[in-house]
Amino acid sequence: MSLLTVRGLRAGYGPVEVLDGLDLDVDAGEVVVVLGANGAGKTTTLRALSGMIPTHGTITLDGTDVAGRRPEDLVRLGVAHVPQGRGTFGELDVVENLRVGGFTRPAAEVAEDIERWLEMFPRLGERRHQSAGSMSGGEQQMLAIARALMSRPRLLLLDEPSLGLAPLVTQDVFDRISGINRELGTAVLVVEQNANLALAVANRGYVLETGRIVASGTATELAADDTVRRAYLGV
């Protein structure tokens, strides 16, 4: 069953239109990857879906029209966005960042979930009272994901989670993403340039070029597509 349905999505910045009629779907409980070069519109896609920029077209979440909703309203409806660059609050410690992520939830549940994510992300548990700004890039990425999960989303939007991370750390981040999807059933829409890792955890994918979807299919199909292999897989 489709959790997110997008049809004819157009969005941009002022007079500059970046997305030119996107159609995409994310089913409940699946991982979907959007591949594309710099400037293809990947980040703009997630900003449009999380209510950060004006849009034209149809966006439905579990059958409900959510186009034009404010970001905080979308969080309450079950959408969480981890932006490029992580967006952690550097002056706040780990627990305080997590508490911010649970702003839509009852206090008792927030306290319970903080401990849950500190256990799932042990490095965060070790640094629970450390300021986010003093942590490594990988630790900040883990914190950003855990903070997004504090709202108990049905759909998690991830923007370039591998950006600026060492290969081993990147692998760990994607292992966590896969585990979250598998254990919690959270649907994930991830935009990523590391196509090999993204396709390894994804069920399906789309290839975005200059604001348009130019290819789509299962992760296996895209990994076997010669054009995708040459452009994104380095083979």
LINLIN-V106045 format. One record per run of one state. SS is the DSSP state (a for helix, b for strand, c for the rest). FROM is the first residue (numbers start at 1). LEN is the number of residues. If there is no record, write none. Layout:
BEGIN
SS_FROM_LEN / SS_FROM_LEN
END
This chain:
BEGIN
c_1_1 / b_2_12 / c_14_2 / b_16_12 / c_28_3 / b_31_5 / c_36_6 / a_42_8 / c_50_5 / b_55_7 / c_62_2 / b_64_2 / c_66_5 / a_71_7 / c_78_1 / b_79_4 / c_83_10 / b_93_1 / a_94_8 / c_102_5 / a_107_14 / c_121_1 / a_122_5 / c_127_4 / b_131_1 / a_132_3 / c_135_2 / a_137_13 / c_150_5 / b_155_5 / c_160_7 / a_167_18 / c_185_2 / b_187_6 / c_193_2 / a_195_7 / c_202_2 / b_204_6 / c_210_2 / b_212_7 / a_219_6 / c_225_1 / a_226_8 / c_234_2
END
